[in-house]
Amino acid sequence: MIKKLKKEIIKKFYFLKMKTKLDMSKAILSMLSREFNLSGESVKERTRASKVVYTLESAGMKLGYGFGFYINGPYSLDLYDDLREIAFCSEYNETKDKRKWNFSKGTWERIREIDKKFIKGRDLRNLELMTSMHFLHATWRNNEDDNEMKKLFRKKHKNETFGDDSLISEEELGRGLIDSYALIGYREYYDKADGLKKE
């Protein structure tokens, strides 16, 4: 009995020690990488990961990544580095144990709602268009009309998406703009709701 108890205490101590070694933001990214099948192994996978994480951040999930704009839209070097680290650092396998590492039920519901509305069923081209238009709108042209936003996109983006060198049509651009407005509206709705909860 005492041996068993001692073993259990050592096990818990070891887990707590491991837990403190892990960077919390990387542990969260590790859980999200399994949920969304994110990887940093190839340029295409890193590009998709940056669009998914950017979408989650833009919808109000505070993951701590800063994004810049490149020829294929929003990107984050910190995110790429973290994806590589969690792939090669065995300690982050600890986050597979949902009894020890997990989001709250409400957080999972929010993540899955964002996934359903903005990520699931979209190919990389559509994700790239939505996130690029969102970034340009949120960063540079908050009050521009749709035509001005499209002109800005054509100026800043390479007008092809990653892995698909066909030119982006006006129809695709319009759809990306509408999706970006939906993402902005979603965030504003939740920010207001969160503000009311705090009052």
Secondary structure, 3 states (H helix, E strand, C coil): CHHHHHHHHHHHHHHHHHHHHCCHHHHHHHHHHHHCCCCCCCHHHHHHHHHHHHHHHHCCCCCCCCCEEECCEEECHHHHHHHHHHHHCHHHHHHHCCCCCCCCHHHHHHHHHHHHHHHCCCCHHHHHHHHHHHHHHHHCCCCCCHHHHHHHHHHHCCCCECCECCCCCHHHHHHHHHHHHHHHHHHHHHHHHHHHHHC
